[in-house]
Amino acid sequence: MRKLTIIISLLICTFISQSVSAEKIKKIAPTFWWSGMKDSTLQIMLYGDNIYTEDVTLSTDDIKIKEIAKVDNPNYLMLYVDLSDAKPQTFNIILKNGKKKTVVPYELKQREANSSNIQGFTDEDVLYLIMPDRFSNGNPKNDVIKDMRENAVDRNNPSARHGGDIKGVENNLNYLKDLGVTAIWFNPLFENDMTKTSYHGYATTDYYQIDRRFGTNQEFKNFVKLSHDLGIKVIMDMIFNHCGSESFLFEDMPSKDWFNNEGKYMPCSFQTISQSDPYAADAIKISSEKGWFDTVMPDFNHKNRLVEDFLYQSSIWWIEYSGINGIRQDTYPYADFDMMARWCKRVMNEYPNFNIVGECWLGSNVLVSYWQKDSKLAAPKNSYLPTIMDFPLLQLMNRSFDEETTDWNGGLFNLYEYISQDIVFSNTHNLLVFLDNHDTSRFFVHPEDTSNLDRYKQAIAFMMTTRGIPQLYYGDEVLMTGDKAKGDGMLRCDFPGGWNGDKDNYFTAQGRDARQNEAFNFVKTVLNWRKANSQLIAQGTLKHFPPQKGVYVYQRKLGDKSVVVMINGRNQEQTLDLSIFKEILPKKSARNILDNKTINLDSPLHLNKRDILILEF
């Protein structure tokens, strides 16, 4: 009996020691995975105090250890396993270090049906960009998380947290559906446990965790499901160029070569033009790719395969876990070209109908086109990046609707000339077209600018009927203003009505003034017409004419269905001879979708100053 008691005591002690040892594991990334993925190799990062060992076994026969990757820091164990024959299961990763043994449970889940067939956003969609901290506060209980570094809310401070969250967006999904939005793009939702200015999300501290001040991982997954039920897609913002300096990855680096310049600050030249410049100085090119955005944003070393796999798997995890429809990749040209190309290719291989848009903030169509998949200008290199942001068109639109249009330059002729150069792009369907975003002055810079809605309506009409994927920035539809010269926080003001006690509520017609309702109703009309005719806009051909008497005319056509857009770029009435446009005017009359009136086309056409016609045939 005494012998049996001793044996039981030893077993209990062994169990206790294993449990205590397992608690040393502070992070596991990915937190779980799935069987049946096309890419059958999985990197598992274990992080804890002095856990490195070469004595690693698994409690299953159908998963094989391929490699234990050596890093400098003993607080990390980088394990590569082969899942080729693995079934859904929970197995143990067993670490032995002398007499000590740590048992780490790990789960392989069953993939959800059709998860590999996720449909990405396309030019049939209209994107709506939301900075979650500034849109709506649906759950005040998560405003302050006491164990996080920035744990206060101050709505009077443009650089502080204001309390918006996922629940706030969820509460207003019907508002967005009614407006005609078909896809929501979130600025980063990942944990940003930084000491200050954490609201914007661009200094990630945990790639597998929704920031708890926005909600939980499960809440985000539920949000995606609710959005899909309403016919709205969801896009996540990701940042692979850098992380936040208060991430465990930087504070306790796996090895010095996880970050450029061995983890020491190196200023960035911000001259990403050097990546495609055949004459670029080496110093400038290196600085733009390996320099840091800021002292608090250490730059990842993408030449390190462990870094590459870590980042790649984090994106796959979120796609598979939540069912998102796309990724917007921040600061795309600042990262390593070859690594990012492999990332795009790997993601699109796993999810062939997915979409990725890269932020390529460059000043000309030639420079931007270099970064798109199958670009002739980049050949024989290939970025494999499906979609790029059309920043040059943004700049043109922000000035062209203010200028008088002649038949040879200025105003709408700028747009005609720019669209005429689309030959530089490998795929014009995959160009993100937008008037503003969280990094630029709003289309209405100052409140007094909102007195001129002609400019605004023409810009909306053009953006929603030209080639590419249109994107609105939250509040564009209700004339929100913001001047970048006054600081980034002023571009990201709270959406009135998103907080209990707000004096104004722009989510309702009663809470908006007459001019805001005029703008909202115009956007709603165009977006819902576009949604009903999405195939015509997405798949239809585009044919345009140089401005005649300042009027820009173009057609979108698919089969026997077409729409003709006419925009008067002058501050005076015009009478237009329609004979030059006869090839795109199949009938003698058409309905203007903006006011539902029939327009007679068998005689010279009278247009009011800054007039817009969207004629449906």
C-alpha angles and dihedrals in degrees: 000000000000089000091052090049091053092050092050090048091051091050091050091049090049091051092048092049091050092050092049091047092050089056088065088073102096099173137020118188121220092026089212137342142204136251120232099042116148090235101063098187117092128191112209116194116201117190126189144110112313095329100145115123137149091217101089126148135172127225093226135071100211096062119068130200108236100178146348101215113216119231130175097244115075089206089077133067115188110197126185117198134183114233097178093120099024122130125200107285147125112250136171128249104210119203119191122192110171107303093341119097128188121195115201117187114218129187131216108195131205111256115244116249113276093003089136090056097061110155114231126213115275140177087282086073136077112214124214115201116213130187096208097209090058106039109068139334106225097162116035089181091076095048091100124034105186098209093053121093099238101044105159136086122217116168091184091064113075090204097048131083115275101189105250114150148170092276089057091057091044090055089057101044091111090054089056093044090051090050090055100251114154101181135033120210113197123205106232117314097180122114112285102183093174127144095242144004091024094142096090095057101219097123103067118201099176122026094195100049132076107224104263091225086066095042139267133305089253092051090054092049089050090049091055090051093049091048092050090051087059093047094255122132124213129223126192126212113228132185118205098159093074145350134213118284091233092060115116087237090067102030090054103020118203086222137339092256092064087086133040117261089019092287095305119127114263117177119239120233090211087216099130088160084082091072090071098025110111089203099045119142112242093234093056094045093049092046093052093050101036102027120102125249090220140346088261094050108068113200118240119234101233092187087074107091092207090059091047093052092045093054094041093052093048090060093046090049093056094046093050095039101046105020096234117176101220150358128230106206114210125223091001101176092049091068128075109287097216096045093049090047090055090047092053091047093049094048093047090047090056093042109025095183096047124109135218126190121198126209101234102169102192132139105238139043090241093056094044094047091059089073099052123100113272094010111173089210093059096043132160082030116069125197094195086211105144101200134031132190113250098225095161090058089049089058092047095048092050091061107023097070089055096052130080110251120229125185090256110031147357132045115018091001086072089059093046091050093047095049088048088064095058088116087090091067121081092210122016092184088069101057118115109224119197143155097213144341142185093295101046136061110270119258085252099049098177130028091243089060090070090074088082110065094163090077091047096048093049091051093049092047092049095045093050096048105037124084121289139037114309121219130193124199114227110274096021087112092058097041099256112179135210138166118210089206087070093055137278092274090066090058089057104051122160117272103246110245095029092104129057109255096026111153091222130038114201091178090079133055089231091057095052127075123239095267093049090050090049089054094043093049092048092052091044092052094050096042095049092046088050092049091052090048099035096131092053091053096040101041102023124104121251121225121174141177130216109259113282112206086345095307117126112208127185140159135219112199136181118172109313093338123090146158126210120204122202120186122182107215096190134086091233139065118273134201108208127203103222098197093095089057098049093114090066099037105077095170138040093240139026140181118256103220092205095068101006091239125141114244119209111227103178095090137036108305122235116216126187120227111289088001125169128204124182102187118195120206 
